[in-house]
């Protein structure tokens, strides 16, 4: 699969024009939590096996957003992905071990996490206490951020919707290997189960709540 450094302001603007529907965002209210999916060295540092070329720009944007949400009192739940001996290991012919340096959450992001939940498949709800943690806090809306857009982020967003949560999936809040995969997810999500603003638009919106 081709990897490219696609995470640019021009890409974000193009995706916003195609997929953001403001009227859907106006339906979002109530208690909100941020999900930070798999912000790990495996994906976000250059020596990581699945390094994503747009990581530097992505992390800069996410840090700014997380700083804003922490100041606003919004809870941030991080997930840490690791797997061995399961279907993912068979599919990718590889394992991600929980005690390996590569599966650590990057320092820029780890400091923001109120909770870290370990998972072993694409869906952050499967085999974890994520749903219970959200409901305990009275959360009814999740903002999905992290990596990869078309795998763990999209899968988790779909299941969040099916479990009754409102879903916000910021255009520049997730990252994957290339623009084509990223856009495919945005097209599906914006059509059926999530609203897709930019991070900057979302911050302006949240300030008004």
N, C-alpha and C positions, 0 to 999 in steps of 0.2 A: 504494500500500500504506500503510495506516494506521500511523503511528508513535505510540508512547505511552511514558510513563515508568512502566514496569511492574516494575522491578527493586527489589522491596521484601522485607523479611523475611517478610511474610505470603505472598507469592508463592512464595518459596523453601521455606517450611514446607509449603505445599500440595503442591508438586511432590515434595518428599521423601516425604511420606505416600503419594503415588500411585505413585512410580516407583523409589524406592530399595530394593534388595534386599541386605541386609547379607551374606547367605550368598555372594553373588557377589563381594563385595569381599574376603572371606576367601581367595579363590583367587588373589589378587594378591600376588605376591612377586617377589624378584629385583631386577635393576637397572632403575631407573626414570629417565625423562627427562620434563621438562615441555615441551610444545609451546605456544608463545605465538603464536597465529595472527593476523597482520595487525593488530597494535595500533597503527594509524596515525592520523594527524591527520584524514585523510579521513572517518573514522568517529567519532573520539573527542574532537574539539574543535568548538566551536559553529559556527565558520565552515566546517567541512568539508562538502562537498557531500552526503555520505551520513551526516550526523551522527545519532547514536543518542541519544535523549533521556535514557536511563538511564546515560549514560557516567560521570557523576560518582560515583554510588554503586558502579558496577562497578569503576572504577579503584581506588577505596579498598579494596575487597575483594581485588582481584588484587594490589595492592602488598603487602598484609599477607601473602598467601599466598606470593608470590615471596620476600619477606624470610625467611619461615620455611624455604622450600625451599633457598635459598642457604645459610643457616646449617646446614642438614642435609646439605649437599654434593651436592644433586641438581642435575644439569645442566639448564639452561634454554636451549632452542633457539627463537629467534624467527624468524618469517617476515615478509617484506615483499612485499606484493602490488603488482604493476604490470602493465598489459597495454595493448597497442596492435596494431590490425590483426588480431586473432584473433577467435575465436567469441564471447568475452565482450564485446569491443568492439561486435560486431554486435548481440548480444542487448540490451545496455544503451544502445546508441547513444552510447557514451562511451568515453573512454580514461583510464587512470591511468598517467601517465608516471613512470618511475623517478627522474628528476631534478627532479620537482616538489615543492614544499614540502609539499603535502598528503599525499604518500605517505611522508613521514618517520614513523618510529616515535616515539610520544610520549615525552618525556623521562622521565616517571615509570616507564616500562617498559624503555626502551632500556638503562638502566644495569644491568639484571639479566641481559641476554642474554650467554651464553657464545659463541654463534654466531648470525649473522643469515643466513638463506637467502632469496634472491629467488625468487619464483614468479610465474607468469602465468596461472594458472587456479585453480579452486576447490580442487583436490587438491594438497596440499603435497608429495606424492611424485612427481607427474608433472613430468618435465623438470628435476629437482633432484637433489642428492646427499643428500637427507634420509635415505633408507634406509641408505645407506652410512655416514653419520655416526653413526646410531644403532647399527648393528651393530658399528662400530669400537669403540664404548664398551661393547659387550656389553649394550646395553639390550634388555629384552624386554617392558617395560610403558611405555606413553605416557599421560600425563595431558594431555588436550586442554583448552586454554583459549584465549580470544580472541574474535574476531568474524569473520563473523556466525555465530550458532548454526546456522541451518538451511542455510547455504551452505558456506563454506570449512571450518568446524569439523566439521560432520556429514560432509561428503564425505571429508575427511582421516581422520576416525575410522573410517569404513567401510573405507577402503583399508588403514589400519593393521591392522585386524582381519584382512583378507584376506591381508595379508603376514605374518601370524603373530604380531603383537604383541597383548598384552593391552591393553585400552582402558579408561581411566577418564575419564569425561566429567562433571565436577562440575556440579551443577545451577546453581550461581551462579558458575561459572567461565567461562561464555561469555555473549555478549550479542547480541541482534538487535533488530528493529524493534518487536516487540510480543509480548505474552504468548502469543497463539495460535500464532505461528510457533515460539516457544521450546518450548512444550509439545509440539508435533507432533514435534520432533526428539527430545525426551526420551522420548516414548512409543516411538518406533521404536528408538532406541538401547538403552534398557533392556530391550526385548524380545529383541533379537537379537544385539547385539555389544559392548555396553559397560555398565559399572556406573556408577551415577549418584548418588554421595553429595553432600552439601554440602561446601563448602570447610572448614568448621569440623570436621565429622566426619572428613574426610580427613586433616586435620592431626593430629588425635588418633590416628588409625589409623597414620599414618606414624611418629609418635613411638615406637610400640611395635615397629616393624620392626628 
